[in-house]
Amino acid sequence: MQPDDATLKELAQALGGCLGERKLSLAAAESCTGGWIAKVITDVSGSSGWFERGFVTYSNESKVAMLGVRQASLDAYGAVSEAVVREMAEGACHWSRAQLAVAVTGIAGPNGDTLEKPVGTVWIAWRWPDGRVESRLYRFTGDRESVRRQTVFAALKGLNDGLQPGMRQIDSPSLT
């Protein structure tokens, strides 16, 4: 099942309510989604009260320059890796006034894949207000649009789940 626009909007609205109540702000560091997370968030009226900024760091050079990702991490593990996505999340908080961040990097396709990292390989990291960073590897299926849409969904759902563990579960596609 593919998350639709209404589901993404519902997730963003729930996130905004939680962040607004807690007086927290969010930064997003995006690679494979190219700003789609920020777009869904800023579609919510009043999001300027809780969305601090977004970084679209599509190239390796921008990850280093804008988020402080270490070149050594890129060289050793590649842009689509746990090490890099965690550094992206840390950098998003460091280079903003946000207390929490979400970061995504992946291979949306149809090109750029390898045997070890096929199309649909996506890493997502969440940096929480207490300084913890959690990361998760996903293997999405479908075309470029589908992989990117599933990534936006998983990023927002992860934020909601982490901030509101008892929150009503918004129907989700099968995420691995």
N, C-alpha and C positions, 0 to 999 in steps of 0.2 A: 504494500500500500504506500502510495506517495503522499506526503503531507501537502495539503493544499494551502492557498494563501490565507484562508480563514483560520486554519489551525496555527499557522505561523503568527498571525495577528493576535490570536488568543494567548499564545505563549508570551509574546512581547507585552501585552497588556497585563498579564499576571505578574510578569517580572517587574514591570514598572510600578505596580501597586506595592509589591514587596519592598522594592528599593526605596520608593517614596516614603513608606511607613518607617523604614529603618534609617532614613536619611543617609543612604549610601549612593555612591555613583559608580558607573561602569565604564570601562574602556574596552574596545574590541581591537584585536590585532588579526587581520585577515590576509590570507594569501589566496588559496584556491577559490574562495567565495567572492573575492574582488569587491568587497564593500556591501554585500547582500545582507549580512547581519546588521550592519549599521542602518541600512535602508529599512529593514523590517522594524527595527527599534524606533527610528525617527518617523515612521508612519503613525506612531502612537502620539496623539495629542498630549502635550505636557512632558514629552520625553526629555526636553532640555533641562528639566529639573533633576534628572537622574542619569542621563547618558552624557558622559564627560567628553569623550572623543573616540574617533576610530582611526586606525592606522591601516592603510592598504599597502602591504609590503609584498608585492608580487615577485620582485627580483631578490636574489640573494643579497645584492648590494644594499637594497633598501632595508632588508632585515637587519643588517649590520648598522647602517647609518641611523635609522629611525628608532630601532628597538634595542640596540646594543647586543644583538646576537653575535656570539663569538665566531669569527671566521674558522677557528679550529673545529668548532662543532659542525659547521657546514661541510668542511673538508672531510671530517671523519665519518659523519653519519648521513649527510645529505640534508636538503631542505625539508624533506618529508620524513621526519624522525621525531622521536620522543624528546631527545635533547633539545632540538631546535624549537619545538612548539612550547616547551616549558620556558625556555629563554624568551620567547616571544611574549608569553603571558607576564613574566616578570618585568620585561621591558615596558610593556603597555602601562603597568602600574607606576613604574619608576619615572617614565616620561609623561605622566599625566597627574592629575589630582585625584584620580579614581582610587577607590579602596579595593575594587575587585576588577578582574579582567577575564576575558575569554579570548583564546587564540586558536586559529585553525590553519593547518597546512596539509595539502594533499594533492593527489593526482586525479583530476576530474576527467581527463581524457579529451579526445580519443587517443592522443599521443602522450609521450613522456613516461610511459610505464616501463618497468623492467620485470624480470622473473620474480625478484624479491619484493617489488612494489608494483603490483598490477594496478590498472585503472580502478578507482574506487577506494584505494588506500588513503585514509585520512586520519591524521592525529588531531585531537582536540585537547586543550588544556584550560583549566580554570584556576585562577589565582584568587584565593578567598581573602576576606578582610583580615584574618588572623595570620596571613602570610603563607599558609599552606598552598602548595600547587599540586593539583591532581591532573592526571593525563590519562587518555584512553585512546586505543587504536580501534578504528572502525574499518570494515570492509563493505562498502556500499556497492550496489549493483545498478546498472542502467547506463544511460547516456550521460553526457556532460551536465546537462540541465538537471537530471535526476540526482546525480552525485552531489552537485552543489546544493540543491534543495534539501536533500537529506542531511547534509552537513550543517546547514543553517538550523534545521529542526533540532538536531542532536546538541548543538551548541547552546541553543536557548533552553531546551529541556534540561540539560545538565545544570544550567544556572538556576532554573526554578527548583529542580530536585534538591540541589545543594543548599539553597536558601530556605526552602519550605518542604522539609522531608514528608510532612503529612498532607501535602497539597493533593487535591483531586487529580488523578492521573489523566492527562490529556491524551486521547488516543494517538498512538504512534505507529509508524510503519515498523516492520521488523528490522531492528537495528542489531548488528552483531558487534 
